[in-house]
């Protein structure tokens, strides 16, 4: 890359319909949880008396409050701390809220050597699903180099250009931290051409279709279990 040319800045793009469906599902489940675990038992106490509804209420109220209170606190009361945009620029990766305020960041200057063969890796975890997470290493005054895993996901949002974001972040590491070694497998996992930093869209599309098919099969299994044992 020509050092005289500014490093481009890119932002995450959101898939509107999948995001709408995801948010509808989550908030719909919360509404149903409130209705069945809080409102319905409370109405039962009002109509039938505390003596009859005491045992169901003692089960439903703690479960309902245990689910609703943390969720409301996380997604409503602390919504200013929730990232809704990912930005990759000449400083690193920035996670910003709806007010364009940075709520979390990983700067190129924060990265350190891993002490292994490679300093930038990709790892698969149970929480990451099919797509592996990018692993880098940082350190602080109190701690030596420790792994940090980077996700191109946003709470309650579906990011459609996550591969492009990974490619641009890796490109930034190669430009601003050429001392760090990127494992070749990283480029294969994210369908990135290391010569052009372009994403093989067909590879990303096939993985998306696999994830979509897996999600549909899981939904079908849940529906089948509900009707079979309901």
Phi and psi in degrees as GROMACS dihedral restraints (atoms count N, CA, C in turn):
[ dihedral_restraints ]
;  ai    aj    ak    al  type     phi  dphi    fc
    3     4     5     6     1   -66.4    20    10
    4     5     6     7     1   118.0    20    10
    6     7     8     9     1   -63.0    20    10
    7     8     9    10     1   -20.1    20    10
    9    10    11    12     1   -80.2    20    10
   10    11    12    13     1   -15.5    20    10
   12    13    14    15     1   -91.0    20    10
   13    14    15    16     1   128.0    20    10
   15    16    17    18     1   -60.2    20    10
   16    17    18    19     1   141.3    20    10
   18    19    20    21     1   -71.2    20    10
   19    20    21    22     1   125.5    20    10
   21    22    23    24     1   -66.7    20    10
   22    23    24    25     1   154.0    20    10
   24    25    26    27     1  -110.4    20    10
   25    26    27    28     1   128.0    20    10
   27    28    29    30     1  -125.3    20    10
   28    29    30    31     1   153.4    20    10
   30    31    32    33     1  -123.5    20    10
   31    32    33    34     1   157.2    20    10
   33    34    35    36     1   -67.4    20    10
   34    35    36    37     1   148.0    20    10
   36    37    38    39     1  -114.0    20    10
   37    38    39    40     1   135.5    20    10
   39    40    41    42     1  -101.6    20    10
   40    41    42    43     1   132.9    20    10
   42    43    44    45     1   -78.8    20    10
   43    44    45    46     1   111.6    20    10
   45    46    47    48     1   -66.4    20    10
   46    47    48    49     1   -49.2    20    10
   48    49    50    51     1   -67.2    20    10
   49    50    51    52     1   -48.3    20    10
   51    52    53    54     1   -59.6    20    10
   52    53    54    55     1   -36.1    20    10
   54    55    56    57     1   -65.8    20    10
   55    56    57    58     1   -42.3    20    10
   57    58    59    60     1   -61.3    20    10
   58    59    60    61     1   -42.9    20    10
   60    61    62    63     1   -65.3    20    10
   61    62    63    64     1   -41.7    20    10
   63    64    65    66     1   -63.1    20    10
   64    65    66    67     1   -46.9    20    10
   66    67    68    69     1   -66.9    20    10
   67    68    69    70     1   -37.3    20    10
   69    70    71    72     1   -63.1    20    10
   70    71    72    73     1   -41.4    20    10
   72    73    74    75     1   -64.4    20    10
   73    74    75    76     1   -46.6    20    10
   75    76    77    78     1   -65.5    20    10
   76    77    78    79     1   -50.4    20    10
   78    79    80    81     1   -70.2    20    10
   79    80    81    82     1   -30.1    20    10
   81    82    83    84     1   -66.0    20    10
   82    83    84    85     1   -40.6    20    10
   84    85    86    87     1   -65.5    20    10
   85    86    87    88     1   -37.8    20    10
   87    88    89    90     1   -64.9    20    10
   88    89    90    91     1   -40.8    20    10
   90    91    92    93     1   -64.5    20    10
   91    92    93    94     1   -42.9    20    10
   93    94    95    96     1   -65.1    20    10
   94    95    96    97     1   -39.5    20    10
   96    97    98    99     1   -61.0    20    10
   97    98    99   100     1   -42.9    20    10
   99   100   101   102     1   -64.4    20    10
  100   101   102   103     1   -41.4    20    10
  102   103   104   105     1   -65.1    20    10
  103   104   105   106     1   -46.1    20    10
  105   106   107   108     1   -83.5    20    10
  106   107   108   109     1   -30.7    20    10
  108   109   110   111     1   -99.2    20    10
  109   110   111   112     1   -20.1    20    10
  111   112   113   114     1  -119.2    20    10
  112   113   114   115     1   -59.7    20    10
  114   115   116   117     1   -66.4    20    10
  115   116   117   118     1   -45.7    20    10
  117   118   119   120     1   -64.7    20    10
  118   119   120   121     1   -47.4    20    10
  120   121   122   123     1   -61.3    20    10
  121   122   123   124     1   -37.9    20    10
  123   124   125   126     1   -63.9    20    10
  124   125   126   127     1   -40.4    20    10
  126   127   128   129     1   -66.2    20    10
  127   128   129   130     1   -37.0    20    10
  129   130   131   132     1   -63.0    20    10
  130   131   132   133     1   -39.1    20    10
  132   133   134   135     1   -63.5    20    10
  133   134   135   136     1   -41.5    20    10
  135   136   137   138     1   -64.2    20    10
  136   137   138   139     1   -40.4    20    10
  138   139   140   141     1   -85.3    20    10
  139   140   141   142     1   -38.7    20    10
  141   142   143   144     1  -111.1    20    10
  142   143   144   145     1   -11.9    20    10
  144   145   146   147     1    99.7    20    10
  145   146   147   148     1   154.7    20    10
  147   148   149   150     1   -67.5    20    10
  148   149   150   151     1   -31.3    20    10
  150   151   152   153     1   -62.4    20    10
  151   152   153   154     1   -41.7    20    10
  153   154   155   156     1   -75.0    20    10
  154   155   156   157     1   -38.2    20    10
  156   157   158   159     1  -100.0    20    10
  157   158   159   160     1     7.7    20    10
  159   160   161   162     1   -61.5    20    10
  160   161   162   163     1   -49.2    20    10
  162   163   164   165     1   -64.6    20    10
  163   164   165   166     1   -48.5    20    10
  165   166   167   168     1   -60.0    20    10
  166   167   168   169     1   -37.6    20    10
  168   169   170   171     1   -66.8    20    10
  169   170   171   172     1   -38.2    20    10
  171   172   173   174     1   -65.9    20    10
  172   173   174   175     1   -23.7    20    10
  174   175   176   177     1   -88.0    20    10
  175   176   177   178     1   -46.4    20    10
  177   178   179   180     1   -73.0    20    10
  178   179   180   181     1   -43.7    20    10
  180   181   182   183     1   -61.0    20    10
  181   182   183   184     1   -49.9    20    10
  183   184   185   186     1   -62.5    20    10
  184   185   186   187     1   -40.1    20    10
  186   187   188   189     1   -64.6    20    10
  187   188   189   190     1   -46.5    20    10
  189   190   191   192     1   -62.2    20    10
  190   191   192   193     1   -46.5    20    10
  192   193   194   195     1   -68.2    20    10
  193   194   195   196     1   -34.7    20    10
  195   196   197   198     1   -64.8    20    10
  196   197   198   199     1   -28.8    20    10
  198   199   200   201     1   -87.6    20    10
  199   200   201   202     1   -45.0    20    10
  201   202   203   204     1   -75.2    20    10
  202   203   204   205     1   -42.5    20    10
  204   205   206   207     1   -60.7    20    10
  205   206   207   208     1   -50.8    20    10
  207   208   209   210     1   -63.2    20    10
  208   209   210   211     1   -36.1    20    10
  210   211   212   213     1   -67.8    20    10
  211   212   213   214     1   -46.2    20    10
  213   214   215   216     1   -62.7    20    10
  214   215   216   217     1   -40.7    20    10
  216   217   218   219     1   -63.5    20    10
  217   218   219   220     1   -41.1    20    10
  219   220   221   222     1   -75.9    20    10
  220   221   222   223     1   -44.7    20    10
  222   223   224   225     1  -100.8    20    10
  223   224   225   226     1   -12.1    20    10
  225   226   227   228     1  -117.3    20    10
  226   227   228   229     1   -57.2    20    10
  228   229   230   231     1   -69.4    20    10
  229   230   231   232     1   -34.1    20    10
  231   232   233   234     1  -108.1    20    10
  232   233   234   235     1    31.6    20    10
  234   235   236   237     1   -65.3    20    10
  235   236   237   238     1   -23.1    20    10
  237   238   239   240     1   -69.0    20    10
  238   239   240   241     1   -15.5    20    10
  240   241   242   243     1   -95.7    20    10
  241   242   243   244     1     0.0    20    10
  243   244   245   246     1   -91.4    20    10
  244   245   246   247     1   127.5    20    10
  246   247   248   249     1   -76.1    20    10
  247   248   249   250     1   138.3    20    10
  249   250   251   252     1  -125.1    20    10
  250   251   252   253     1    -3.6    20    10
  252   253   254   255     1  -144.5    20    10
  253   254   255   256     1   138.2    20    10
  255   256   257   258     1  -110.4    20    10
  256   257   258   259     1   130.2    20    10
  258   259   260   261     1  -122.6    20    10
  259   260   261   262     1   132.2    20    10
  261   262   263   264     1  -118.0    20    10
  262   263   264   265     1   120.5    20    10
  264   265   266   267     1  -140.4    20    10
  265   266   267   268     1  -158.7    20    10
  267   268   269   270     1   -72.3    20    10
  268   269   270   271     1    -9.1    20    10
  270   271   272   273     1   -96.3    20    10
  271   272   273   274     1   -30.1    20    10
  273   274   275   276     1   149.9    20    10
  274   275   276   277     1  -142.2    20    10
  276   277   278   279     1  -113.9    20    10
  277   278   279   280     1   129.5    20    10
  279   280   281   282     1  -119.4    20    10
  280   281   282   283     1   134.7    20    10
  282   283   284   285     1  -107.9    20    10
  283   284   285   286     1   117.5    20    10
  285   286   287   288     1  -116.6    20    10
  286   287   288   289     1   150.4    20    10
  288   289   290   291     1   -86.6    20    10
  289   290   291   292     1  -173.2    20    10
  291   292   293   294     1   -65.6    20    10
  292   293   294   295     1   -18.1    20    10
  294   295   296   297     1   -93.2    20    10
  295   296   297   298     1     7.7    20    10
  297   298   299   300     1    68.1    20    10
  298   299   300   301     1    24.2    20    10
  300   301   302   303     1   -92.4    20    10
  301   302   303   304     1   138.5    20    10
  303   304   305   306     1   -75.5    20    10
  304   305   306   307     1   120.3    20    10
  306   307   308   309     1  -103.1    20    10
  307   308   309   310     1   -17.0    20    10
  309   310   311   312     1  -161.8    20    10
  310   311   312   313     1   146.6    20    10
  312   313   314   315     1  -151.3    20    10
  313   314   315   316     1   150.9    20    10
  315   316   317   318     1  -130.0    20    10
  316   317   318   319     1   110.3    20    10
  318   319   320   321     1   -93.6    20    10
  319   320   321   322     1   152.0    20    10
  321   322   323   324     1   -59.3    20    10
  322   323   324   325     1   -34.9    20    10
  324   325   326   327     1   -68.6    20    10
  325   326   327   328     1   -16.8    20    10
  327   328   329   330     1   -79.7    20    10
  328   329   330   331     1   -17.5    20    10
  330   331   332   333     1   -78.8    20    10
  331   332   333   334     1   145.4    20    10
  333   334   335   336     1  -135.0    20    10
  334   335   336   337     1   174.2    20    10
  336   337   338   339     1   -70.3    20    10
  337   338   339   340     1   146.2    20    10
  339   340   341   342     1   -85.1    20    10
  340   341   342   343     1   -20.4    20    10
  342   343   344   345     1    82.1    20    10
  343   344   345   346     1     5.1    20    10
  345   346   347   348     1  -112.4    20    10
  346   347   348   349     1  -170.7    20    10
  348   349   350   351     1   -65.6    20    10
  349   350   351   352     1   -38.1    20    10
  351   352   353   354     1  -125.0    20    10
  352   353   354   355     1   152.4    20    10
  354   355   356   357     1  -103.5    20    10
  355   356   357   358     1   -16.8    20    10
  357   358   359   360     1  -126.4    20    10
  358   359   360   361     1   117.9    20    10
  360   361   362   363     1  -127.1    20    10
  361   362   363   364     1   176.1    20    10
  363   364   365   366     1  -128.6    20    10
  364   365   366   367     1   135.3    20    10
  366   367   368   369     1  -131.3    20    10
  367   368   369   370     1   145.3    20    10
  369   370   371   372     1  -100.1    20    10
  370   371   372   373     1   133.3    20    10
  372   373   374   375     1  -130.9    20    10
  373   374   375   376     1   163.6    20    10
  375   376   377   378     1   -64.1    20    10
  376   377   378   379     1   -32.3    20    10
  378   379   380   381     1   -78.4    20    10
  379   380   381   382     1   -21.0    20    10
  381   382   383   384     1   -84.6    20    10
  382   383   384   385     1   -11.9    20    10
  384   385   386   387     1    73.9    20    10
  385   386   387   388     1  -139.8    20    10
  387   388   389   390     1   -74.0    20    10
  388   389   390   391     1   -39.8    20    10
  390   391   392   393     1   -79.2    20    10
  391   392   393   394     1   127.7    20    10
  393   394   395   396     1   -71.9    20    10
  394   395   396   397     1   160.9    20    10
  396   397   398   399     1   -97.3    20    10
  397   398   399   400     1   150.6    20    10
  399   400   401   402     1   -81.8    20    10
  400   401   402   403     1   130.6    20    10
  402   403   404   405     1  -115.8    20    10
  403   404   405   406     1   124.1    20    10
  405   406   407   408     1  -123.6    20    10
  406   407   408   409     1  -179.4    20    10
  408   409   410   411     1  -130.5    20    10
  409   410   411   412     1   136.9    20    10
  411   412   413   414     1  -130.6    20    10
  412   413   414   415     1   168.2    20    10
  414   415   416   417     1  -147.2    20    10
  415   416   417   418     1   160.6    20    10
  417   418   419   420     1  -132.3    20    10
  418   419   420   421     1  -179.3    20    10
  420   421   422   423     1   -65.3    20    10
  421   422   423   424     1   -29.4    20    10
  423   424   425   426     1   -94.7    20    10
  424   425   426   427     1   -21.5    20    10
  426   427   428   429     1  -128.0    20    10
  427   428   429   430     1   146.8    20    10
  429   430   431   432     1   -76.5    20    10
  430   431   432   433     1  -174.1    20    10
  432   433   434   435     1   -57.1    20    10
  433   434   435   436     1   129.2    20    10
  435   436   437   438     1  -134.0    20    10
  436   437   438   439     1   149.4    20    10
  438   439   440   441     1   -71.3    20    10
  439   440   441   442     1   144.6    20    10
  441   442   443   444     1  -133.2    20    10
  442   443   444   445     1   123.4    20    10
  444   445   446   447     1  -101.2    20    10
  445   446   447   448     1   131.7    20    10
  447   448   449   450     1  -105.7    20    10
  448   449   450   451     1   125.8    20    10
  450   451   452   453     1  -109.6    20    10
  451   452   453   454     1   140.9    20    10
  453   454   455   456     1  -102.2    20    10
  454   455   456   457     1    46.6    20    10
  456   457   458   459     1  -119.5    20    10
  457   458   459   460     1   157.3    20    10
  459   460   461   462     1  -129.9    20    10
  460   461   462   463     1   141.4    20    10
  462   463   464   465     1   -58.4    20    10
  463   464   465   466     1   127.4    20    10
  465   466   467   468     1    60.1    20    10
  466   467   468   469     1    23.7    20    10
  468   469   470   471     1  -135.2    20    10
  469   470   471   472     1   148.6    20    10
  471   472   473   474     1  -109.0    20    10
  472   473   474   475     1   112.5    20    10
  474   475   476   477     1   -86.8    20    10
  475   476   477   478     1   122.6    20    10
  477   478   479   480     1   -95.8    20    10
  478   479   480   481     1   -11.3    20    10
  480   481   482   483     1  -116.4    20    10
  481   482   483   484     1    36.0    20    10
  483   484   485   486     1   -62.6    20    10
  484   485   486   487     1   -34.9    20    10
  486   487   488   489     1   -66.0    20    10
  487   488   489   490     1   -40.0    20    10
  489   490   491   492     1   -63.7    20    10
  490   491   492   493     1   -39.1    20    10
  492   493   494   495     1   -64.3    20    10
  493   494   495   496     1   -43.3    20    10
  495   496   497   498     1   -61.4    20    10
  496   497   498   499     1   -44.5    20    10
  498   499   500   501     1   -61.4    20    10
  499   500   501   502     1   -42.1    20    10
  501   502   503   504     1   -70.2    20    10
  502   503   504   505     1   -36.9    20    10
  504   505   506   507     1   -64.8    20    10
  505   506   507   508     1   -43.2    20    10
  507   508   509   510     1   -64.4    20    10
  508   509   510   511     1   -38.1    20    10
  510   511   512   513     1   -62.9    20    10
  511   512   513   514     1   -41.3    20    10
  513   514   515   516     1   -62.3    20    10
  514   515   516   517     1   -39.9    20    10
  516   517   518   519     1   -63.0    20    10
  517   518   519   520     1   -41.5    20    10
  519   520   521   522     1   -66.7    20    10
  520   521   522   523     1   -30.6    20    10
  522   523   524   525     1   -82.3    20    10
  523   524   525   526     1   -49.5    20    10
  525   526   527   528     1   -94.2    20    10
  526   527   528   529     1   -17.8    20    10
  528   529   530   531     1  -133.8    20    10
  529   530   531   532     1    62.8    20    10
  531   532   533   534     1   -66.5    20    10
  532   533   534   535     1   -10.2    20    10
  534   535   536   537     1   -75.4    20    10
  535   536   537   538     1   -15.7    20    10
  537   538   539   540     1   -91.7    20    10
  538   539   540   541     1   139.7    20    10
  540   541   542   543     1   -97.7    20    10
  541   542   543   544     1   128.5    20    10
  543   544   545   546     1   -98.1    20    10
  544   545   546   547     1   128.7    20    10
  546   547   548   549     1   -65.7    20    10
  547   548   549   550     1   135.1    20    10
  549   550   551   552     1   -57.3    20    10
  550   551   552   553     1   -31.4    20    10
  552   553   554   555     1   -63.0    20    10
  553   554   555   556     1   -25.9    20    10
  555   556   557   558     1   -58.8    20    10
  556   557   558   559     1   -43.7    20    10
  558   559   560   561     1   -66.1    20    10
  559   560   561   562     1   -36.4    20    10
  561   562   563   564     1   -67.9    20    10
  562   563   564   565     1   -41.4    20    10
  564   565   566   567     1   -65.5    20    10
  565   566   567   568     1   -30.5    20    10
  567   568   569   570     1  -108.3    20    10
  568   569   570   571     1    13.4    20    10
  570   571   572   573     1    56.6    20    10
  571   572   573   574     1    44.1    20    10
  573   574   575   576     1  -108.2    20    10
  574   575   576   577     1   134.2    20    10
  576   577   578   579     1   -85.7    20    10
  577   578   579   580     1   112.9    20    10
  579   580   581   582     1   -67.3    20    10
  580   581   582   583     1   -13.2    20    10
  582   583   584   585     1   -83.6    20    10
  583   584   585   586     1   -38.7    20    10
  585   586   587   588     1  -110.0    20    10
  586   587   588   589     1   -13.1    20    10
  588   589   590   591     1    62.8    20    10
  589   590   591   592     1    23.6    20    10
  591   592   593   594     1   -94.8    20    10
  592   593   594   595     1   151.3    20    10
  594   595   596   597     1   -95.6    20    10
  595   596   597   598     1   134.3    20    10
  597   598   599   600     1   -74.3    20    10
  598   599   600   601     1    99.9    20    10
  600   601   602   603     1   -65.0    20    10
  601   602   603   604     1   -29.7    20    10
  603   604   605   606     1   -65.2    20    10
  604   605   606   607     1   -42.2    20    10
  606   607   608   609     1   -63.0    20    10
  607   608   609   610     1   -43.7    20    10
  609   610   611   612     1   -64.8    20    10
  610   611   612   613     1   -36.4    20    10
  612   613   614   615     1   -66.5    20    10
  613   614   615   616     1   -41.9    20    10
  615   616   617   618     1   -62.3    20    10
  616   617   618   619     1   -41.2    20    10
  618   619   620   621     1   -65.5    20    10
  619   620   621   622     1   -39.0    20    10
  621   622   623   624     1   -61.8    20    10
  622   623   624   625     1   -41.4    20    10
  624   625   626   627     1   -65.0    20    10
  625   626   627   628     1   -36.8    20    10
  627   628   629   630     1   -64.6    20    10
  628   629   630   631     1   -44.1    20    10
  630   631   632   633     1   -63.1    20    10
  631   632   633   634     1   -42.8    20    10
  633   634   635   636     1   -62.7    20    10
  634   635   636   637     1   -43.8    20    10
  636   637   638   639     1   -63.2    20    10
  637   638   639   640     1   -41.7    20    10
  639   640   641   642     1   -62.6    20    10
  640   641   642   643     1   -40.1    20    10
  642   643   644   645     1   -65.2    20    10
  643   644   645   646     1   -40.9    20    10
  645   646   647   648     1   -66.0    20    10
  646   647   648   649     1   -40.4    20    10
  648   649   650   651     1   -64.2    20    10
  649   650   651   652     1   -39.5    20    10
  651   652   653   654     1   -64.7    20    10
  652   653   654   655     1   -43.3    20    10
  654   655   656   657     1   -62.5    20    10
  655   656   657   658     1   -41.9    20    10
  657   658   659   660     1   -62.0    20    10
  658   659   660   661     1   -39.3    20    10
  660   661   662   663     1   -64.9    20    10
  661   662   663   664     1   -42.2    20    10
  663   664   665   666     1   -62.6    20    10
  664   665   666   667     1   -44.7    20    10
  666   667   668   669     1   -61.9    20    10
  667   668   669   670     1   -42.3    20    10
  669   670   671   672     1   -62.9    20    10
  670   671   672   673     1   -41.0    20    10
  672   673   674   675     1   -66.8    20    10
  673   674   675   676     1   -38.5    20    10
  675   676   677   678     1   -62.8    20    10
  676   677   678   679     1   -45.9    20    10
  678   679   680   681     1   -75.2    20    10
  679   680   681   682     1   -25.9    20    10
  681   682   683   684     1   -78.0    20    10
  682   683   684   685     1   -35.7    20    10
  684   685   686   687     1  -113.8    20    10
  685   686   687   688     1     1.7    20    10
